[in-house]
Amino acid sequence: MQSDNRYNFKELSNNLGKFNVRGKTVLIPEMNRIGAHLFAANFRSFGVNAEVLETYKGCDLGKQYTSGKECYPCLVTLGDMLHFAEKENSNGGFKPENYVYFLPESEGPCRFGMYNKFQRIVFNSLPELNRLKIASLTAKDGYSLDGILEKDKVLDFRKSGYFSFVIADILDRLTWRVRPYEKKDGMTNAFIKYSMHDMADAFERYAGRAGFDRILDKLEGIVREAKDIIDPDIPPKPLIGIVGEIFLRMHTDSNQDLIQMLERHGAEVVNASLAEWINYVTYNKLRESREGLRFSFKKFNLKGLHGNLKNIAGFGATLLYQEYIQKKAYRRVSPFIDLAQDHKISHLRDILEKDDSFSFQVITETSISIAAILEYARMGYNGIVNVYPFTCMPGMTTSAIVKPIMNRQGIPYLDTPYDGTTQPGREAAVRTFVYQAEQHLRQKGRGLGPAKNELRPLNIHGSKKQGTGMMPLPVQR
């Protein structure tokens, strides 16, 4: 592809925003692998063709149009789209008018809010891509889907779309729960790969008809099968909590398969979820509306009072629904295997306000990362990893605040910034970190409640007790 180096900034508004995707093929970048495939299946269930872009094959193309100062996920997603267009051109021609590239954005100091603008400028300079529309949802309105589909379909699509993220989170947590204790290397990855496609078929078939119970039936069957992969004779491993920038901590190619590297050196890992970020955005819009209501009341602004009351009702109902469907899904699988429960945003807020190490009113991933780290520490995790792009301000802020706290508490802590290069000392640092986590396990045990060095048995046969966020362990042999 050759750029003509002409930038038409008018196209930033013409071909970037919310567009009706009916009759188009939606191209979804792969951030979380399972989440992307289930979300694409959700589109197809509503009659919209969607596919997940092949990822990490176009990094060289991405580097041609970036300077290295951009956030690393921007380079990866740009390269994925350029690689797709180049491949389509080699197969007979890429027709941009037939596609919509799906790339949301966020607020705050995170550079994620500028990805789509920057990529729009790049696409405008390429004759093959200057007519490609970028459908962008924004955190400014709580990722509202108005305009993406017909008005009578929007609410149902939002519900099932969020549900797809919750199910993806559970399948991910199932993977991390089972894989460190699998009977044979590779069993878990093969099983989850098959299960992902099986679950995508279920979403394509039932999501558009609000058949969530049928999807949960499929999920329960997957969990029942997965527990048979576990070897209960494998001794307990140190439990590691991961926080950080949402793309990098979930995109296995970009983080050089960090979770499996940790597992390879003897750890069990829990990563922060995808649904957590959606809940956080919804919570922030609810908080902003409440603050707006107080301000409007002081100013006797009747129009502002009406608008903020409407927003409070809307965002409040959305958050209640999201928490309800998330809890329902986790409750469905908890009798069969113990999975880490997701964080409730109001609980993270309370943790951060009590600790007073950072303000939860600062709209950034730093808020939930610091709060989650403090919660991991309280729950008895044996180590914390902070994942972020090189030069990421929210990631570095998290590190600056949390590292001394973890040192005082004697909890192993590791920063893992990424920029696409392979750091020769990374694996040695991970190996050392896991060794420290093993020492912490021997000295303190793990999990909420057990006395020192007391290990809880792994629940693979079913229990009527609901999860509390604790991670019970395999029996020590």
C-alpha positions in Angstrom: 0.0 0.0 0.0 1.2 3.5 -0.9 0.2 6.6 0.9 -0.5 9.7 -1.1 0.3 11.8 2.0 -2.8 13.9 1.7 -4.8 14.2 4.9 -8.5 15.3 4.7 -9.5 16.1 8.2 -13.1 16.5 7.2 -13.2 12.7 6.8 -12.7 12.4 10.6 -16.4 13.2 10.9 -17.6 11.7 7.7 -16.2 8.2 8.1 -15.7 8.0 11.9 -18.5 7.6 14.4 -21.7 5.5 14.7 -23.0 4.0 11.5 -25.7 1.5 10.9 -23.9 -1.7 10.1 -26.8 -3.5 8.5 -25.7 -5.0 5.1 -22.0 -4.6 5.9 -19.4 -6.9 7.3 -18.2 -5.8 10.7 -14.4 -6.3 11.2 -13.5 -6.8 14.8 -9.9 -6.5 16.1 -8.9 -9.3 18.4 -8.2 -8.0 21.8 -9.5 -10.9 23.9 -9.6 -13.9 21.6 -12.7 -15.6 23.1 -14.5 -12.3 23.6 -13.9 -11.1 20.0 -15.3 -14.4 18.6 -18.4 -14.4 20.8 -19.1 -10.7 20.1 -18.8 -11.4 16.3 -21.2 -14.3 16.7 -23.6 -12.0 18.6 -23.6 -9.6 15.5 -24.4 -12.6 13.3 -27.2 -13.6 15.5 -28.8 -10.2 14.7 -28.4 -10.7 11.0 -25.1 -8.7 10.6 -22.1 -10.4 9.1 -19.1 -10.0 11.3 -15.6 -11.5 11.5 -12.6 -11.3 13.7 -9.4 -9.9 12.1 -6.4 -12.2 12.0 -4.1 -10.7 14.6 -0.4 -9.9 14.9 0.3 -10.7 11.2 0.5 -7.1 10.2 2.8 -5.6 12.7 5.4 -4.7 10.0 2.6 -2.8 8.1 1.6 -1.1 11.3 5.1 0.1 11.9 5.3 1.7 8.5 2.6 4.2 9.5 3.6 4.8 13.1 6.5 6.5 14.7 6.9 4.3 17.8 5.6 7.0 20.1 2.0 5.7 19.8 0.5 3.3 22.3 1.5 -0.2 21.3 -2.1 -1.6 20.8 -2.6 1.2 18.3 0.2 -0.3 16.1 -1.2 -3.8 16.5 -4.8 -3.0 15.6 -3.7 -0.8 12.7 -1.5 -3.6 11.4 -4.3 -6.1 11.7 -6.6 -3.9 9.5 -3.9 -3.2 7.0 -3.0 -6.9 6.8 -6.7 -7.8 6.1 -7.0 -5.2 3.3 -3.7 -6.3 1.7 -4.8 -10.0 1.8 -8.2 -9.1 0.3 -6.5 -7.1 -2.4 -4.3 -10.1 -3.3 -7.5 -12.3 -3.5 -9.3 -10.1 -6.0 -9.7 -6.6 -4.5 -10.7 -5.0 -1.3 -14.0 -3.1 -1.4 -14.1 -0.8 1.6 -17.7 0.2 1.1 -18.7 -3.4 2.0 -17.0 -3.3 5.5 -17.2 -1.4 8.8 -14.1 -1.4 11.0 -15.2 -1.6 14.7 -12.9 0.4 17.0 -14.3 1.9 20.2 -12.6 4.5 22.3 -12.4 5.7 25.9 -12.0 8.9 27.9 -9.3 10.0 30.3 -5.5 10.2 30.0 -5.4 6.9 28.1 -4.4 7.2 24.5 -7.0 4.6 23.5 -9.3 7.6 22.8 -7.1 8.6 19.9 -6.6 5.3 18.1 -9.5 5.7 15.8 -8.7 9.3 14.9 -5.1 8.4 14.1 -6.1 5.3 12.1 -8.7 7.4 10.3 -5.9 9.8 9.1 -3.8 6.8 8.0 -6.7 5.2 6.1 -7.5 8.6 4.4 -4.0 8.6 3.0 -4.5 5.2 1.4 -6.7 5.0 -1.8 -7.7 1.4 -0.9 -9.0 2.4 2.6 -10.1 6.1 2.4 -13.8 5.0 2.1 -13.6 2.5 4.9 -15.9 3.6 7.8 -14.8 3.2 11.4 -17.7 2.4 13.8 -16.6 3.9 17.1 -18.5 3.5 20.4 -17.3 5.9 23.1 -17.1 5.8 26.9 -18.5 9.3 26.9 -22.1 7.9 26.6 -21.4 4.6 28.3 -20.7 2.8 25.0 -24.3 3.5 23.7 -25.2 1.5 20.6 -27.7 4.0 19.3 -27.3 4.2 15.5 -25.4 0.9 15.1 -28.6 -1.1 14.5 -32.3 -0.4 14.2 -33.7 1.3 17.2 -35.9 -1.7 18.2 -32.8 -4.0 18.1 -30.3 -1.8 20.1 -31.3 -2.8 23.6 -31.4 -6.5 22.9 -28.1 -6.3 21.1 -26.5 -4.5 24.0 -27.7 -7.1 26.5 -26.5 -10.0 24.5 -23.2 -8.2 23.6 -22.4 -7.7 27.3 -23.5 -11.3 28.0 -20.9 -12.4 25.4 -18.2 -10.6 27.3 -19.2 -12.2 30.6 -19.2 -15.7 29.1 -15.8 -15.0 27.5 -14.5 -14.0 30.9 -15.8 -17.2 32.4 -14.2 -19.3 29.7 -10.9 -17.5 30.2 -11.0 -18.0 34.0 -11.9 -21.7 33.4 -8.7 -21.9 31.3 -6.5 -20.3 33.9 -8.1 -22.5 36.7 -7.7 -25.8 34.9 -4.5 -25.4 32.8 -1.9 -25.3 35.7 -3.3 -28.6 36.9 -4.1 -30.4 33.7 -3.3 -34.2 33.4 -1.5 -33.7 30.1 0.2 -30.7 28.5 -2.0 -29.1 25.8 -5.3 -30.7 26.9 -6.8 -27.4 28.2 -5.8 -25.3 25.2 -7.3 -27.8 22.8 -10.4 -28.1 24.8 -11.0 -24.4 25.2 -10.3 -23.8 21.5 -13.0 -26.3 20.6 -15.3 -24.9 23.3 -14.9 -21.3 22.0 -16.2 -22.2 18.6 -19.0 -24.3 20.2 -20.0 -21.4 22.3 -19.8 -19.0 19.3 -22.3 -21.3 17.5 -24.6 -21.1 20.5 -24.5 -17.3 20.5 -25.1 -17.1 16.8 -28.1 -19.4 17.2 -29.7 -18.0 20.4 -28.4 -14.5 21.3 -30.7 -12.7 18.9 -33.7 -14.5 20.4 -32.6 -13.7 24.0 -32.0 -17.4 24.6 -29.5 -16.8 27.4 -30.6 -19.9 29.3 -29.7 -22.1 26.3 -26.3 -20.4 26.2 -25.8 -21.0 29.9 -26.8 -24.7 29.4 -24.0 -24.9 26.9 -21.6 -23.2 29.3 -22.5 -25.6 32.1 -21.7 -28.5 29.8 -18.3 -27.1 29.0 -17.4 -26.5 32.6 -18.5 -30.0 33.5 -16.2 -31.4 30.9 -13.3 -29.1 31.8 -13.1 -30.3 35.4 -12.2 -33.8 34.2 -9.0 -32.4 32.8 -7.7 -31.5 36.3 -5.3 -33.8 38.0 -6.0 -33.5 41.8 -2.6 -34.9 42.7 -0.8 -31.9 41.4 0.3 -29.8 44.4 -1.0 -26.2 44.9 0.7 -23.4 43.1 1.2 -19.7 44.0 -1.7 -17.5 42.9 -0.9 -14.5 40.8 -3.3 -11.6 40.1 -2.9 -9.6 36.9 -4.1 -6.0 36.3 -3.2 -3.3 33.8 -4.1 -1.9 30.4 -7.0 -3.9 29.1 -5.7 -4.7 25.6 -2.2 -5.8 26.5 -3.2 -8.0 29.5 -5.6 -9.8 27.3 -3.9 -10.0 23.9 -1.6 -13.0 24.2 0.6 -12.1 21.2 1.3 -8.6 22.4 2.1 -9.6 25.9 4.3 -12.5 24.6 1.9 -15.1 26.2 2.6 -13.8 29.7 0.0 -16.0 31.5 1.4 -19.2 30.0 4.9 -18.1 30.8 3.9 -17.6 34.5 2.2 -21.0 34.4 5.2 -22.6 32.8 7.3 -21.5 35.8 4.8 -22.8 38.3 2.1 -20.3 38.9 -1.7 -20.1 38.7 -3.0 -16.8 37.3 -6.2 -14.7 37.5 -6.4 -11.8 35.0 -8.8 -8.9 35.4 -11.9 -9.3 33.3 -13.3 -7.7 30.2 -16.8 -7.1 31.8 -15.1 -5.3 34.6 -14.2 -2.4 32.3 -17.7 -2.2 30.9 -19.1 -2.1 34.4 -16.6 0.6 35.3 -17.6 2.8 32.4 -21.3 2.4 33.3 -20.6 3.2 36.9 -18.7 6.3 36.0 -21.5 7.6 33.8 -23.9 7.0 36.7 -21.6 8.9 39.1 -21.2 11.8 36.7 -25.0 12.0 36.3 -25.4 12.1 40.1 -22.9 14.9 40.3 -24.6 16.7 37.5 -27.9 16.4 39.3 -26.5 18.0 42.4 -25.0 20.9 40.4 -28.3 21.4 38.5 -30.2 21.5 41.8 -27.8 24.2 43.2 -28.3 26.3 40.0 -32.0 25.6 39.8 -31.5 24.3 36.3 -34.7 22.5 35.5 -33.5 21.2 32.1 -30.3 19.9 33.7 -32.4 18.3 36.5 -34.5 16.5 34.0 -31.6 15.3 31.9 -29.5 14.1 34.8 -32.5 12.3 36.4 -33.1 10.5 33.1 -29.4 9.5 32.9 -29.4 8.3 36.5 -32.3 6.1 35.8 -30.8 4.8 32.5 -27.3 4.2 33.7 -28.5 2.9 37.1 -30.7 0.3 35.4 -27.9 -0.7 33.0 -25.5 -1.2 35.8 -28.0 -3.3 37.8 -28.7 -5.4 34.8 -25.0 -6.0 34.1 -24.3 -7.0 37.6 -27.4 -9.3 37.7 -26.5 -11.2 34.5 -22.9 -11.4 35.5 -23.8 -12.9 38.8 -26.3 -15.3 37.2 -23.6 -16.6 34.9 -21.0 -17.1 37.6 -23.6 -18.7 39.9 -24.5 -21.2 37.1 -21.0 -22.7 37.0 -20.0 -22.3 40.7 -21.4 -25.7 41.8 -19.0 -27.5 39.5 -15.7 -25.7 39.8 -14.3 -22.8 41.8 -13.6 -19.8 39.7 -12.5 -16.3 40.8 -15.5 -14.1 41.2 -15.4 -10.7 39.4 -14.9 -7.5 41.2 -18.0 -5.3 41.9 -17.1 -1.7 41.0 -18.7 -0.2 44.1 -16.5 -2.6 46.2 -13.4 -1.4 44.4 -14.4 2.2 45.0 -14.8 1.5 48.7 -11.4 -0.2 48.8 -9.7 2.8 47.2 -11.5 5.4 49.3 -10.6 3.5 52.5 -6.9 3.2 51.5 -6.8 6.8 50.2 -3.9 6.1 47.9 -5.7 7.3 44.7 -9.0 9.0 43.8 -11.6 6.8 42.3 -13.1 9.9 40.7 -10.1 10.1 38.3 -11.5 8.3 35.2 -8.7 6.0 34.2 -7.8 2.3 34.4 -5.5 3.3 37.2 -8.4 3.5 39.6 -9.6 -0.1 39.2 -6.1 -1.5 38.8 -4.9 -0.1 42.2 -8.1 -1.1 43.9 -7.9 -4.6 42.4 -4.3 -5.0 43.6 -5.3 -4.0 47.1 -8.1 -6.5 47.0 -5.8 -9.3 45.7 -3.5 -8.6 48.6 -6.4 -8.7 51.1 -7.5 -12.0 49.6 -4.2 -13.6 50.0 -2.8 -13.7 46.5 0.9 -14.6 46.3 2.0 -12.1 43.7 0.8 -9.2 41.5 1.7 -8.4 37.9 1.0 -5.0 36.3 0.8 -5.2 32.4 0.9 -2.0 30.3 2.2 -0.5 27.1 5.6 1.2 27.3 5.2 4.8 28.4 1.5 4.2 29.4 0.7 6.9 32.0 -2.1 5.0 33.8 0.2 1.9 34.0 3.2 3.9 35.3 0.9 5.7 37.8 -0.3 2.3 39.1 3.2 1.1 39.5 4.4 4.2 41.3 1.6 4.0 43.9 1.4 0.3 44.4 5.0 -0.9 44.3 5.9 0.6 47.7 2.6 -0.7 49.2 3.4 -4.3 48.0 7.0 -3.9 49.4 5.6 -3.0 52.8 3.2 -6.0 52.7 5.9 -8.4 51.5 3.9 -9.4 48.4 6.0 -10.0 45.2 5.2 -7.5 42.5 6.3 -7.3 38.8 5.9 -4.6 36.2 5.7 -5.9 32.6 5.7 -3.0 30.0 5.5 -4.0 26.3 6.4 -2.2 23.1 6.7 -5.1 20.7 10.4 -5.9 21.4 11.5 -9.0 23.1 13.4 -8.1 26.3 16.2 -10.6 26.9 15.7 -10.5 30.7 11.9 -10.8 30.8 11.7 -14.6 31.3 14.4 -14.4 34.0 12.4 -11.7 35.7 9.3 -13.8 35.5 11.1 -16.9 36.8 12.5 -15.0 39.8 9.1 -13.4 40.5 7.4 -16.9 40.5 10.1 -18.2 42.8 9.3 -15.3 45.2 5.6 -16.1 45.0 6.4 -19.7 45.9 8.2 -18.5 49.0 5.2 -16.4 49.8 2.9 -19.4 49.4 5.0 -21.5 51.8 5.1 -18.7 54.4 1.6 -17.3 54.2 -0.5 -19.9 52.3 -3.0 -18.4 50.0 -6.7 -17.5 49.8 -9.0 -15.6 52.1 -9.4 -17.1 55.6 -7.2 -20.2 55.9 -4.5 -20.1 58.6 -0.9 -20.0 57.7 0.1 -22.9 55.4 -3.4 -24.4 55.5 -4.5 -25.4 52.0 -8.0 -25.8 50.9 -9.1 -28.7 48.6 -10.0 -28.1 45.0 -13.7 -28.4 44.4 -14.1 -30.5 41.2 -17.1 -32.6 42.3 -19.5 -29.8 43.0 -20.6 -27.8 46.0 -23.7 -25.9 47.0 -21.5 -23.1 48.5 -21.4 -20.0 46.4 -18.0 -18.5 45.5 -16.6 -15.8 47.6 -13.7 -14.8 45.3 -11.4 -17.2 47.1 -9.4 -19.7 45.0 -9.4 -23.1 46.7 -6.4 -25.2 46.0 -5.7 -28.8 44.9 -5.0 -31.2 47.8 -1.4 -31.1 48.8 0.0 -34.6 48.4 
